[in-house]
Amino acid sequence: MSTDYVMAVDAGTGSVRAVIFDTAGRQTGVSQREWTHREDPRWPGSMDFDWEANWRLACVCIREVLEKTGVRPVEIAAVSTTCMREGIVLYDREGREIWACANVDARSGDEVGELKRIDPGLEREIYRESGQTFALGALPRLLWVKNKLPDLYGKIARVGMFNDWLIYRLSGVLAVEPSNGSTTGLFNLRTRTWDVSIAGRCGLKNDIFPDVIECGTPAGTVSAWGAAESGLAQGTLLVAGAGDCQAATIGVGLTDANQAAIFGGSFWQYEYNTGEGEASPRCDVRVNCHAVTDLWQYEALAFKPGLVMRWFRDAFCQDETRRAGKRDPYALLDEEAAKIPAGSYGMAAAFSDVMNYISWRHAAPTFTNFDLDAEKFNKYTFYRAIMENTALVTAEHLRLVEAATGKKPERVIFAGGASKSPLWSQIVADTLEIPVAVPEVKEATSLGAALLAFKGAGMYPGIRDAARRLVRIEAEYLPNDKNRDVYRAARGMWREVYRAQLALSDAGVTRYMWAAPGL
């Protein structure tokens, strides 16, 4: 029987989807369902993950994509999984899920404060080993369960991530892979496995950690129960996947050291591949295990650029949305914003700050330095200023990682929804002052998971070979020298504006756009 396809199951923050790819890396079909993470009214900031309802949605997607494409279950050579990072699932001794939260969960502010009181130097000490602070990891959440739900805490036997949970549901085998497992703050970067001493230093159980298997290696096969639930064939190979950004990095072809990518979505991630499992001396940037066994990644996050752009569209651009019809309204906005000169007539926008992982907070959003001149400072100028603001933050992130590693990439791959905009792609190239390449497949997370499935099934010799053969570049944007000095000056002005805006939020005069728990 021919097995000419692989499947990726992607458990994202806002939806789950199943995607089938052929052996040439072409997407054959996709099925997607939105899901929500509900706040428990007892715990402000909480975002519970409903494992039963969400498992049913995942199975709907798997069955539907098979039906839509006409691909028979026995033609699927392997399935791999990817997901939002940081979300965790807790299991009891019988292997049943007993608690889970999504990556956006923010209920553990008290616990961050408690961890800092245990030892003021503990967070930096753990960061040097794990590459993680208390801002996003599992440590405060586990401590929250211990403090607020002690009976449930006593039942915890295992902890895992969502991509591993999908494989567990399909096979009954629970193992964690390092690209997502390292985001817990409970991994040692160098060894790429659990560091049980970290849990012990935080007053947490140190015997709840499942086996670790590397990304792209066989994790199990679909069980009879998993087949009945999902519609996949019993015995189908399941391959350890990766966290969403690490999978996406593979999906845009970056499998070697000193390569970099920008993923422009709701949040913007700057990912830099390195061959060294070392954290930044300044504790300012996140470091994760890559999905490629001998690589790690420096990661700098810009908060909410895609959400800011969506807000601006919905709040001020109803006319463009109406006129666009079947076209993307952003394309109309781009056409007008392209007529605005680089630098937006000196306007500055402030939303996300440059990453400071050890004390991570963002000032109240603002636009400033504009005149009451409707011809110059219209909505298209404000729209372009948002684009330039995001590019400036990303340029600062490139320099942040360069300061930690002593290296910078020769070019950067730009993917995600924002990369569909030629204008935004050119602004990024002009601001970073290096070429920007845009791949054919811009939503690269599922493709990356598929490449891991190819590797695990032995359909390609290795992940590097699969990526080099299947990832294709669609366009390249070269820096415009005329705009270089404009954006260098804008970067200096923006830093001063942001420093003042952050001081206002620190003083309580304005509200933070976001601040890490416990700050």
N, C-alpha and C positions, 0 to 999 in steps of 0.2 A: 504494500500500500504506500502510495506517495505521500510524503509529509513535506509539503512545499511552503508551509506558513508557520509563523510564530505569532503569539498573542502577547500584548502588554496590557496589564490591568493597572490603572493609574488612579490612586485614591488621593485626589487633590483636596485643597482646603474647601472649595465650594462645590465640588462634584466628583463623581467617580465615572470612569469610562473604560471601555474595553476596545482595543484597537488591534486589528489584524494586519500584518505586514507579510509581503512575499519575500522570497529569498534575495531579490534585488533591492530590498529596503523600501519598496513602494507601499504606501498605505492602501490597503485593499478595502477597508471599511472601519467604521467607528460607531459606537453607541455610547451615549452619555446620559447621565441622570444627575440633576442637582441634589445636593443634600444640605441639611442645616445642622448646626451644633447649638443646642439650646442652652440658655443660661438657667442654672438652678436658682430660683428666686431667693433661696437662703444664702447664696454665696455670690455676691456681686463680682463680676468679671469672669465668672466660670463659663466654660464652654464644654459641656458634656458631649461625648461621642456615643451615639446609640448604635452599639455593635450589631444588634439583631436587625433593626430596620436598614442599616447601611449594608449589611451582608446581603439582604434581599435585593437591594438596589444593584449591588455588584453582580449578582447572579442574573438579574434582568438584563444588564448590559452585555454579559457574556452570551447569553442565549440569543439576544436580539442581533448582535453583530454576526453571529454564525448564520442566523436565518437571513439577514439582509444580504450577506455576501454569497450565500450558497456554499460556503466552505464547510465540509463535514468535520465533525469533531476529531475523527481519526487522522485528518490531514494536518492538524496542529502538531508540529514537532515538539514544541516547548512553550511554556508560559512563564513570563517573568513579571515582577511587580515593582511598582514605584509609588511614592506617596509624598504628601506633605511631611516635612521633618518635624521633630520635637514632640509630636503627639505620641502618647504612650498608652499601652493596654496592660492591665494587671490581671493575673490569673491565679486561681486557687490551686490546691493540691490535686484536684480532679481535672485540671486543665480547663476549667470554665472561666470565662471572662467575668470579672467582678467589678471593674472600674476602668474607665477610659476617659481621656480628655484630648481635645484637639490642640493643634499647635498654637492657636490664638488664646488659649486659656490664660487668665491673668488673675487668679484668685489667691496667689501665694505671697502677697506682699509682706504679711506678718512673718512668714517663714524665712524670707530673705533677710529681714531684720534680725531674726533669731540666729541664723547662720553667721551673720556678721558679728553678733555679740559673742558667739562661741569663741571666735578668734578673729580679730580685725584683719589679720593677714591671710585668712583661710582662702578667700576667693582668689587672690593672686597666686597662692600656692597651688590651688587646684587648676587654675588656668594654665600655669606653666607645664603641668602634666597632661592636661586634657584638651587644651585649646578653647575651653568654654568658661564663661562666667555664670553667675546665677540668673542672668537676664532671660535666657530662653530654655535652659536645660531642665532635666527631670528632678534634680536634687530638691529644690523648693517644693515641687509638686508632691513628691514622695513624703517629704516632711509634713506637708499639709494633710495628707491622708493619715499620717501617724497622729497628728494633733487633733484633727477634727473628726475623724472616723476611726477611732482606735480598734473597734471590733473588726472592721473590714481590714485594717492594716495587719492584724494578727493572722488573717487568712492568706495574705499574699505569699505565693510560692514562686512566681515568675513575673518578669517584666519584659515587654517587647514593644516593637514599633508597628505602625500600620501596614507597611509592605510585608513584613514578616507575618503579621496577623492574617493577611489574605492567603498566604501560602499555608499557614497553620490550618485555617478553615478548610482548604482544599485537600490537605494531606494528613493532618493530625501531627505533623512534625513542626516543632517550634525551634527556630534558630535565628539569631540576629546577625546581620551583616554590618561591617564596620562603617560604611559611609553614613548611614543613618544612626547606627548605634553610637557613634562618636559624638553626635549632637546632644546626647544625654548629659554630658559632663562626667560620665562614669567610666570612660575609656582612657587608656593610656595611648597617646598618639603614636609613640614609637613602636609599641608592640601590637597595636591595632586590635586590642581585646580589652575585656573588662579589667578595671583596677579596683578590686574589692576593698582596698584600703581607703579609697575615697568615701565610699558609703560609711565605713566605720568611723572615719573622722567627723562625719556629719550626723552621727547618732542614728544611722539607718541600718536596716538589715543588709548583710553582706553575702547572703546565700540565695539570692533570688535571680541569678543571672544565667540565662540559657547559653547553650553553645554558640560560638561565633564561627560563621563560614564566610569565605570571601565572596564578593560580588561576582556573578557570572559562573558560579559553580553549582552543580546539581544539589538541590535541597530536599527532594523527595518526589513522589508521584501522586497523581490525583487518586484519592481513595474512592471506594464504592459510594460512600456517603457524599463526598465532594462532587462526584460525577452526577449523582442523582439531583443534587442541589443546583449545580451550575450548568449542566448540559455538556460539559467537557467529557472526553472519553476517559474511562478509568485507566490508570497507568500512564497518562500523559506526563511527560517530564516537567517538573517545576524547578526553575532556576532562580537562585538568590538574586534579587534586583538591587536597587539603590535608592537613596534619597533623591528627591526631585531635581535638585540642582546638580548633583553629581551625575545622575542619569542624563540630564540635559547637556552637560559638558561633553559626555561621550557622544550624544546625539548630534552635536555640532562638530565632532571630529577631533576634539582636544584630548589626546591620550598620552602626551609627552610633557616633560617639565618645561617651564618657561613659556607656556602658552596661556592665553587668557580669553575669557568670554564675559560678555555682559548680557544678562537676561532681563529684558525690559517688560515687566508686567505690572501688577498691582504694586509690588515692591521691585526694586532693581537690585540685582545681585552682581557684584563684580567678583569673578572667580579667577584665581591665578594658581596654576599648577606648579608644584614644587617637588623636588625629589628628597626634601628634608622634612622629617616629622618634628619640627621645632616650632614653638609658639613665639609670638612677637615679644620682645623684651618690655615693650610699653603696655602690654595687655589691652591694646586698642582695637585689634582686629581679630575676627574669629578664625580658627584653624580647624579643619575637618579632615578626616580620612577621605581620599578620593575613592571612586569605585574601581580604579585601576590599582592593582595590588601594591606597586612600588611608588605610588604618588600620594601626595597630600594636597590640600587646597587652602590658600588664604582666601577668606571671604569677607567682603565689605558690603553692607546692606544699606541701601537708601530707602527710607520709609515712605511708602504710599504714592510714588509718582503717578502710577497708573490710576489710582483712586482720585488723586488731585485732578488729573485730566478729565476723568469721567464727571467729577463734580462740576468742573468748569463748563463742559459740554451741556450737561443737564440744566445748569443754573442760568447760563447766558446765551446758549447757542441753539435755542429751539428753532429758529428760522432755518439755520443750516441743516438741522436734523430733518425738518419738513421738506426742504428743497432737495435733499440728497436722494429721496426715494429709495431705490435699491442700492444706491452707492453708499459707501461708508462716509458718514458726515465728517469724519476726521480728514478725509481727502479734500473736502471743500475748505475746511479750516486751514489745512496745509497750504493750499493754493494761495490763500490770502496772506498767511503768515510769511510765506516765502518772499513777499514784496516788502516786508519790514527789514531794515538793515540789521546786520549782525550787531548784537549788543542791545537791541530793543530800545534805542534812543537813550541808553543809560539807565533804564529801569532795572530794578533788582526785585526778585521774588525770593522768599525764604519759606521753605517747607521742611524737608529733611535736613538734618545736620550731617556732617561727616561723622562716620562711625567712631564712637569711643566706648568700646565694649565694656570697660570696667565701670563706667559712669554714663550710661546711655540714656539720653533724653533729647527731646526736640522742642524747640521754641514754638510759640504760637505762630500760625501761618500769617504771612503778610506779603503785600506788594508795597514797594516804596520807590521814591525818586522818580516820580512821574509828574508831568505838568498837566494843567487843565486845558489841554489842546486836543480836541476830539479827532483831528486829522491824524496826528501822530499817535496818540495814546487811546486807541480804540481797542475793541475786544481781541482783535488779531494780534496786537502788540502784547497784550496780557497773555494770550495763548502762546506766543513765541517765547515770552519770558519764562513760562513754566518749562518749556522744552530746554531753554538755556540753563535754567536753574538746575534741572536734573543732570544735564551734561557737566556742569561745573562741579556738582557733588561727586559725580563719577570720576572726573579728573582728579579730584582730591583723593579719592579712594585708590586710584592708580598710584599716586605718589605716597600714600600711606603704606601700601604694600611694598613699594620700592624701598622705602625707608627701613622696613623690617627685613627685607631679603637682600637688598643691594642689587636687585635686578628689575628690569621692566620688559614687557613683551615687545616684539617688533611690530605686531599688529594685534588687533582684538577682533573676535567674532561677536557679532551683535545679533541676538535672537529674541524671541518673544514678540508680543503684540506690537510693541513700539517700533520694532525693526521693520515693520511693514511701511513705515513712513520714510520716504527718501529724504525729506527735509530733516527729520530728527536724526537719521543716520549720518547726514552730512555735518550737522551741528556737533554730534559726538566726535566725529573725526577731527573737526576743526579745534575742538576743545581739548581732546586728548593728545593732539598733534602726532598721531600715528594712524596708519590705514585702518579702516573698519570694513570687515567683510561680513556679508549677510548670506546665510545659507538658504538653500531652496526650502528646506523644512524648517520653519521658524518656531513651531511648537515642538521642541526637540525632546521633551521629557519622555514621551512614549517611545519615540524612535530609539533613544538611549537604552530603555528597558528591553526593546526588541533586540538590539545589538548584543546585550548581555544574554538574552535567550539563545541567539545564534551561537554565541561562544559556548554556552553551557551544553548545547546540543551537539557540539562538534561540527557545526555546519560551516564554521570558519576556524582557521587555526588559532586565532586569539582575538581579543577585543580590539587591539590596535589594527590588525589586518582588516577586520570587519568595518571599522570606522573609516579607514583610508579608502576602502573600496566603495562604500555606500553613501558617504556624506558628500554632498556637492554644494559648491558656492554659487550663488545666483548673481551677486553684485558686489563691487568693492568701491569704497569711497575714500578718496585721498584727501589729506588735509589741504585746506585752502590757505595759502600763506598770507593772503590779504586779511584774513580774519584772525590770524594767530595773535597779533598784538591786541586786538579788540578784546578777545576772550581772556588773555593774560591780565589785562587791566580790570576786566569785569570780575575775575576770580579774586583779585585783591580787595576790591570794593565789597564783594559779596561776603568775604570772611569778616570784614569789619561790621557790616550790617548784622550778620548772624550773631556775632559776639554780643552786640548790644541787645538784640532780640532775646537771646538766651538769658542774659542778665535780668531782663524784665520778668521772664517766666520764673527764674530762680528766686526772685524777690516776691513772687506771688501776685504781681501786678497783672500778668496775663497767664492764661492756662497753657500748659505744655500741650503740644499736639500729641505726644506720647512720651511716657517715661517708663523705664524698666521697673518692675516690682521692687519695692523696698527703698526707692530713692525719694 
